[in-house]
């Protein structure tokens, strides 16, 4: 079963179970997929659906950060619940060790020697972590840390 079909099936099950929070999140995901398909005029494959889910996840994490700064614990809880649902459809996140290994290999491949080379290193790291659900912020932090120790 494709990821898109799984979301639709789970949405139906959540509606029958009267799980409002899960139903709402799954409806939002399905709507995002349908909107993207309408915009592009083609059906999304598994990789594109996963990419869209990562984008939705990043939006929720950014929202949590803003709501925490705005002292809105009610909205933080809502967004955190949505994050948990979205994460259940994504592969396991890359471990810190996997990220560090990929960063070290990318630095060696690119010959990076300072923070000026961060863009090139990031560009080399992300394909190495494809399919491992690596958080861009965690990768960026790891690159900064490694490049900071080189300089």
N, C-alpha and C positions, 0 to 999 in steps of 0.2 A: 504494500500500500504506500502510495506517495505521501510525502509530508503534507501536501495540500489536502489530500483526501483524509489523512489522519486528523488534521485540525477540524475539518468539517464533521467527521464522525464523532470526535470528542466533544464538539460544540453541541451536537444533538444529544449526546449522553448527558452533558452538563445541564442542558435545558430540562431533560426528563427528570434529573436528580434535583432540580430547582436550586442549583448552585449558581447563584447570581453573579458572584465575582468571577468565577471561571468562565461562565457563559459570556459575560461582558468582554473579558480579555480575548477569548477565542473569536467573538464576533469582530472585534477590532482588528485582529490578525487577518481574518478572512477578508474583511473590507479592504485592508491594506494590500493584500494580494490581488484582489479583483481590481482595485484602482490602478495598481501598477500594470496589470495586464491590459486594461483599457488604454492607459497612457501609451504603452509600447506597441499595442496591437498584436501581441503574441503571448502564448502561454509560457509561464515560468517553469523552468526545469528545477530539479532538486537543489542545485547549487545556488540558483537565483533566489529561491524561496528561503534558503538558509541565510543568504546575504541580507535579504529583507528582514528576517527575524533578528539578525544581529543589529541591524539599523534600529529596529523597534526597541531592542534591549538597551542600546546606547541612549536612545531618547529617554527611556524610563530612568536610567541611572543618572542622567543629567537633571531630570526633573526632581529626583530624590534629593540631589545635592542642593538645588535651588529651594525646594520646600523646607529642607533642614535649616538653611540660612534664614528663611522667612518664618521660622518657628510654626510650621504647619504639620504637626505630627499626624493628623488625620489623613492628609494627602500623601505623606511619606509612607504610611501603612498601606494605602491603596496602591501606590506605585510599586512598593516592595512585593505585594501580592502578585501584581502583574508580571514583575520580573521573574518570580518563581515559576509562573505558568509558562512564560516564554522560554526560560532556560530548560524546561523539561523537553522541549522540542529540538534543542541544539545538542551537538555532540559534547562530550565532557571537555571542560576547558583545559588548555595546555598548562602543564605544571610550571612552576618557577624554574625548575631545572631545565625543562625543555626549552623555555624561552631563553634562558642564559646560554644554553648550548647553541641555539640558532643565532643569537646575537654575536657570540664569539666567532662562529663560523663566518657570519656575514662581514664582521670587521676584518677578519683575515682575508676573505675574498676581495673585499673592496679596498683594502689597504688603508682604511680610515685611521687618522691619527689625531683628530681634534673634533670638537663639536661642530665645526663647519661641515663635516662629512655626515652629519646625522641623517639628512635626507636620503643619501645614497645607501646608508646602512639600513634604514627603515625599509627602503624599496627592496633590498636584498633579503631582509629577514621575513617579511610577510609571506612570500611564496613558500618559504621553508616551513611555515606554521599553518599552511592551508589545510583545512579539514580538521584542525585541532581546536577550533574555537578560541583563538588567542585574542585577549582583550587588547585593543590598540594602545590604551593608556598604559597597561602593564608593560607592553613591549617598548613603548617610548621611554618609560622610566628606566627599564633595564638598559636600553641603549645609552641614555644619558649617564647612567651610573658607570657603565663600562668605558665610555668615551671620556668621562671625567677623570677616571683613574689613569688613562693613557697620557693625557695632557700634562 
